[in-house]
Amino acid sequence: MWVCVTATAGDLNAQVDPRFGRCPYFVFVDPDTMAIETMHNDAIVASGGAGVLKGGVTV
């Protein structure tokens, strides 16, 4: 199972961002293998509904 963390940058050294829809990056981590994938949050500039836009991607 992959875990999604909101982050200020696209790597494991980034700080956690408290905002879901407006975080700059999502960092996906597989805790079993420690494999990571990052995704830039293009909804950060959305005029509204950024959390809803990215909610579908992360599920």
N, C-alpha and C positions, 0 to 999 in steps of 0.2 A: 504494500500500500504506500502510495506517495503522500507526502505531507507538503502542503503549500504554506509558505511564509511570506507575508508582505515585507518588502525590503526597500531600503534607500538606494541600493546599488545591486548589480547583477552578480554577486558572488557571496560565498559563505562568510566573508568578513564584514559584510554590510550590517548596519543596524536594522532592527525590526522597525517598520513604519506602522504607526498605530492606525493609519487610514487604509481601508480596503480599496475603495473605488479610486482613490487619488494617490495611491502609493506609486512610486516610479517603476518598481519591478516586483515580479512574483518569482520566488525561488522555490522550486519543487525539489524535494529531497526524498530519496528512497532510504529509509533508516536501516534497512537490512544490508544494503551494499554501499551506502553513502554516495551513490551516484546523484548528480545534481543536473537540473535543467533550469534555465532562466528564461523569463519572458518579459519583455518591455511592456509596460501598461500603456497602450495607445489611448485608452479611455481617460487618461489623466487630464486631457484638454477638453473633454466633453462638457457641454454647457449644463447638462443635468443627467441624472441616472447612471453615473459612472459605475457605481456598485452593482447595479442590475446588469449592465453590459458585461462586466467581467465575471459576475457570478456564474453565468452559463459556461464560460471558458474553463473555470477552475473546478467545476464539478465533474 
